Amino acid sequence: YFEYWRMFPGTLQKKVESDMERVRANFRKHFENVVCSETVDTLDAAEKAARLFKAEEIDLLVVAYGTYLPDFMTMHVINQLQKVPVVFFSVQNTERIDPNSDYEHSLRNSSTIGIAQITGTMRKLGRDYKIIVGSIDDPRAYKKLGVYVKATQAIADLRESNIGVIGNVFRGMYDLELSKTFLKSAFDVNVIYIQSGHLLAEWEKVTEEEVKEIAGKLLKRFKKRGITDNDVERAIKLAIAMERIAKRFRLNAMCFLDQHFLQKQTLTTARIGASLLMENTDMTVACEGDLGGLVTMMLMKSISGEHALMAEWGEYDAELNSCLLMGHGIGVPSLAASEAAITLTRTPEEWGFEGGGLNYELIVKPGPITLGHVIETVDGYKMVVSPANSVDMPTMAYNELHAMAQVKTPIKDYLEAVFESGVTHHCIVGISDMSQELLAVAEMLKLKTFYID
């Protein structure tokens, strides 16, 4: 606040400016694409900062209070960035109070009173914000800020995405049915309907030479069991067609119905096609028309940088306090501990097509995971968020991707609570604990949440 500079001429302003430069350096150290304004101490400086941030089209506004500032100056910036989420960072220059300090030092660290004032004003106006309290080099503060940064990025990635839908929700699965209009309203993601005929037209154009090249690489990469070369080549032919459709419609994600029609027309399954599409193009793919699950996978991919597994709730193990999550054929090899632990197998379910289909058999590598799903409710959307741990155990002979998720809550109580809350039969398994980031996403999007660990 410029009024204080004249009270301690030549010293206080320099100290605060030095503190703020350290904060800027920490922002640039911890995060990419950071735009820093000059220190705001007057209304003119606030106007200059607002113009800078509008020109740079920022996605998240972090207001770092290094000392006191009246709320009208801060509000001048915030009001010009109405749709941008706000985080207030109350900064002090050390973690301890020096009993020998003077009033000037107290003013240097008077961010707390400024934060109290601006947050009181924001609440009075019904405005949303996040708050972080810490010192200049406090790792906790930047870790917490990182949660909001990743959540903001995940939402931005989702809003810039095109989802291609081939087919429809599997018949009778009311738990997965979504209103595409409400989905657009809540997440602002584009949903593009693609006729199955478009996919089949691309499938018919695929040459034998293209198929054999990719099939040969896949067979050299993984061991196999119970499948023929014909099974592999049929699946690869469909995989190539899926990738061409994705490029043609400029898709960032795909949701398809594999059973019945596609399988009978192509004499294979789309499971390996989905997996290769994720691995080769970095797209996110789901099946059975589960757009809520697909959105969850997209958010998890943006937050963690790794593809999630689309699974279904399975049986429990009381001794391991775990739940078996059965895949739906959609996941990437990096989910496993190593490629040596992956087997190419037939598709476990048979829907009237000829041959065995093609699938990965693997178990998710041990370590932290997150279970989740976006659910449509009578009151809008909610997000299920559950941090867990993937158990280290041998791969089961299921002809399928799977995971053993260990939780803290007694497993029977856990499943009772999950089902009591109302979920879908699909469960998305993300690699790493990203529960705090997902909760931040839900809060920013004003989604209800169900959290359990």
N, C-alpha and C positions, 0 to 999 in steps of 0.2 A: 504494500500500500504506500503510494508515493508520499503521503503525509508523514510517514515515519522516517523517511530518509533525512529530512531536514533536522529531525530531533537528534540524530546521531550522524552528523555529516562526515562523509569520507570513510565510514567503517561499516555500518549496518548493510547498506545496499551492496557493497562489495562482497560481504560474507554471504548474503542471500543469493547473489548472482553466482558465486562459486558453488554453493549448494545445488542450485538449479542446473548448472553445467554438469555436475556429477550425475544428477538424475537423468539428464539427456543422454549422457554417455552410457548409463546402465540400460536405458530403453533401447539404444542402438545395439548394445551388446547382446541383449536377450531376445530381440524381436527384429523381424524384417519389415521393410516398407514403413519406416517410422518417419513421420513429419512433425518436427518440433517448431513451435512458435518461439518468439523472443519472450522473455519474462514479462508477464502482464502486470502492470502496476497502475495503469490509468485507463480511462475509457477509450482513449485513442488507441492504446496498445491492444485492448480487447477487440476493437473493430478490425485492426490489422490482422490479429490472429484468426478471427472469424472469416475474413476474406481469404486468407491462406488456406484454411481447412476446406472451405467451399470449393476453391479452385482445385485442390488436390482430391476432392471427392472422397473424403475419409469415411471409413466404415465404423470406427470406434473412436470416441473422444475420451482421452484420459486427462483429467484436470488435476495436476500435481500442485498441491498447496505447500509451498516451502515456508510460508509465513502467512500472516493474516491478509485477507483481501475481502472487501465488502461484497456482498452477494450480488449487487446490481451489476458489477463489472463481469462477474462470471456468467450471470444470466444473459448478458448481452451476447456472449458467444453461443451459449447453449440454445437460445431462442432462434438463432440463425441456422441451427443444425437440428431441426425438430425431430427428424426421423433417425438420428444417429444415437445409438446407445451411449450412456455416459457412465464412466467410472471415476469416482473421486479418490485421490491418493493423498492421504494426510501424512506428510513427510516431516521427520525431524532428523537432525544431523548425527545424532548418536543414540545408542540404546539405553544410556544411563543419564540420570539427572546429576549435574555437578553441583554439590552444595555450596561451592565457592563462586558460582556464576552470578552475573548481575542482571539488571532489567533489560539491557540491550540483548543479552544472550536469550532471555525469555522471549523477547519479541522475535528474535531470529527463529525460534522454535514455536511460534504461536499459530501454527497451521491448525491445531485442534479447534481453536475458537472460530476460525474461518470455516472449517468443515462443519462444525455444529450449526453455524448460521446458514450456510448454503443448503445443507440437508434439511434443516427445518423449513426453509423456504420451498424446497422441492416437494416435500411431503405436503405442505400446505396447498401447493398448486396441483397436487395429484400427479406428479411426474415421477417416472421410474429412474432409478440409478443403482449403482453398486458402490460399495465402500471398501477401501483397503487402508489399514493403518500400519505404518512401519517406518523404519529409518532408511536413509539414502541407499545403503548397501545391503539391506535386509533381504536375504534369499527368499524368505517366506512371502514377502510382498510381491516379488516378481514372479514367483511360482503361482500365486493366487491370480495375479494379473494375466499370466499365461493361460489360465483356464478361460477367462473371458475373451482373450484374443482368439484362442482355438474355436470357442463356441461361435464367435462372430464370423470367423472365416468359414466354418461349416455351414452356417445359415446362408452366407453369401454364395458359397459353392452350389448349394441346393437351388437357390433362386436363379442361378445362371444355367441350370441343367435342363436337358430335354430327355424325358422318359418315353421310350417307345413301348407300346403295349400290343402284343400279338396274342390274339385269343381273348379269353375272359377268365373270371374267377371260376375255379373248379366247382361243378354243380353241387349245391347243397351246403357249401361252406359260407354260411351267413356271417361267421366271425370275421371273414376277410373282406366282405363287401364294403366298399367305400364310395362315398359321393365324390366324384372327381371335381365337382364345383367347390365343395367344402375343402378338399385337399388343396386346390389352387388358392383358396382364401387363406388357409392356415400357413401354407409353406411357399406359396408363389412359385411353384415348380410347373413346368410345361409338360403336359401329358399328350402324346401323339399316338393315335390309334393307327395301327398298321395291319392291313389285311393279310391273312395267312397266305393268300395267293401270291402276294409280293415275295414272301420268303420262299415259297415253292418254285416260283419263277427263277429266282437266283440259284436255288438248289439244282435245277435242271441244267444250268449253264456250267456247273463245276466240272472240270475235266478230270480224267483218270490220273493224268500226270501230276496235277496239283495235289490230289488226294494222296497218292503214293508217297510223295516227298514228305508231307507232314506226318503221315502215318508212320513212315520209317523212322523219323526222328523221335516220335512218341514211344515207339516200341524199343528203341535203343536207350531211351531215358529211364524207363520204368520196367520192372518185372511184371509178368502177367499171369493170370490164373483163370481158366475156364472160358476163354474167349478165343475166337478165330480171327485170322487176318481180315476176313470179310466183315466181322463185327466192327473192327477198328476202322476200316475204310468207309463203311456206311456212316459211322458217327462223325468222322472227319469231314465227309462231304457236307453234312448238315452244318458242321461247325464253320466251314468256309462260307456257306450261304448266310449264316447268322452274322458273321463279321461284315459281309458285303452290305447287308441290310442296315447294320449300324452305321456304316460309312455313308451310305446313300441318304439316310435321314438325319445324319449328324447327331447321333444319339450319345448321351453321356451315361445312360442307363437303359436297361431293357427288362421288361416283365412279360413272361410268356406262359402259355398253357401247353405243356408237353404231351400230356396223356391223350389217348384216343386218336384224334385227327392227325396230328403231326407224326406220331409214331407209325400209324398205319400207312400214311402216304410215303414216308421216307424209309420205313422198315428199320428204324433205329430210335434212339432217344437223344434229346437235346442236352443232356447233362454235361458231357465233355465239351460240347459246343459252348455252353455257358461258362464253364471253367476256363477254357482257352480264351474266350472273349475277355474275361476279367484279367487274365494274366498277360495277354498280348496287347490289349488296348487300354488297360486300366479302367475300363468301364465297370459299373456295378450291375449285377444281374440277379433277378429273383424269378420265382415261378408261381404257378397257380393263381396268378392275378393278385398277388399279395403286395399291393403298393405301399401299405404301411410298413411292411417288413423291408421293402426296397428302400424307402426313405430312411429307415433306421440304418441300413447297411451303408447308404451314401453318407450319412452323418458320421458314422464310425470310421469310414475310410478317410474322410476329410480330417478328422481329429487325430487318428493314430497313424495314418499313412499306410495302413495294412488292410487288406480285404477281410471282411467278416465271413462267417459260415452261416448259411441259412439252414436251420435245423428245426426239429420238432421235439416237444416234450416227450420223455421216455420214462422207463422204470427207475426206481430209486435204489440206492445201496445204503442201508442203515449203518453198516460198519464204517464205510468211508464217508458217511454223511454227504452223499453226492447224488446227483441226478444224471442219468444218461441222456444225452441230447443227440438224437438221430438226425443225420444230415438229410438233405433232399437233393443230393447230387450236385450241389452248387458250392464250390469252394476252390481254392487255389492250392498248389503243392506246398507253398510256404507255410501253410497251416500246420504241416507235419514237422516233426523234429528234424527229419532229413528226407531227401528224395529216395534213399534206400529203404525207407520205411513205408513207401507207397506202392500199392499194387494196382495194376489195371485189371478190372474185373467186369463181369456182366452187370447189368442193371438189376437190382434186387427185386423190383416189381415188374410184372409182365402184364401188358395191357393189350394183348392180342396181336402184337407185331411179330414178324419173323426174325429169328436170330436172338442174340443175347443182349444187344445194346452195348454200351460202354460207360464205365464209371471209375472214379478213383475210390480206392479203399484206403483210408487213413484215419488216425486218431489225432486230435489237436494236441500240439506239443505242450508240455507242462509249463505252468506259469500263470500270472494274473490274466484274467479274462473279464469281460463284461457281458452280461445277458441283457437283452432289451428288445423293445418293440414299440412302435407307434400304434395306438389303439383308437378306433373311433367309438365314442360313447354317445349316450343320449344328450350330453351337455357339450359335445365337441370332442377334441382329441386329448388323450393322455399319453404319457410316455412311461413305460415300464423300464426301470433301471435297477440292475442288481450286480454289484461286483462279486466275483467268485474266483476260484482257482482251478485251473485245469490239472487234473490228477495225472501223475506219471504212471502209466500202465500200458500193457501190450495192446496192439491193435487187435480188435475183434474181427472174426471172419464173417463180416456182415455184408460184404460187397457194397460198402457204403462209407461215407464220411461220418465221423461221430466224435463226440467229446464227452468226458466225464467231468462235470462241474461240481466242485466241492464248495459248500457254503458254510457260514457261521451258525445260522439259525438251525436248530434240529430239523433234519430234512423233511420229516412228515409235517411238522409245523410250517416249514417253509413252503411246501407245495400247497398246503391248505390255505395259507395266506395269499399265495400267488393266484390260485384259482378263485378264491373268495373275491379278489380284487377285480376279476374279469379280464382275461387275456385272450389271445388267439392260440390255436394249436401250433403255430409257428413260433420259434424262439430264435432270435439273432444272437450269434456268439461273436463278440469282438475281441481281437487280440490286444491285451493290455488292460489296465484299469483306467477307463475313461469316464467313470461314473460322475465325477464332478463336472466335467465338461458337458456331458449330456444333460445333467440337471440345469446347468447354466443355459444351454440351448432351450430347454423347455421353459425356463423362466422368461427368457427373452421373447419367446414366441407365445407366451401366456398359455402354455399347455399345463394341464394338471399332471401330476406325477405320482407314480407308485414306486417307492424305493424300499428294497429289502436286501440284506446281505446274509 
